[in-house]
Amino acid sequence: MIDSLVDAGHPVKVCCRLLGVSSPGYYQYKARTMSPTKMRRQWLTGLIREVRDASRQT
């Protein structure tokens, strides 16, 4: 959520304050490496979308 607000041009500090998140905590979260489980889920999500698109979304 913060990422989308920042992409829309809002300052990180303001977004964090409004959502009750510390700025250092947000930056630590952003710097974390992706876990193997999350990597696998993203890969599977992409694969599922490809199969769905290939079947004309049926």
Secondary structure, 3 states (H helix, E strand, C coil): CHHHHHHCCCCHHHHHHHHCCCHHHHHHHHHCCCCHHHHHHHHHHHHHHHHHHHCCCC
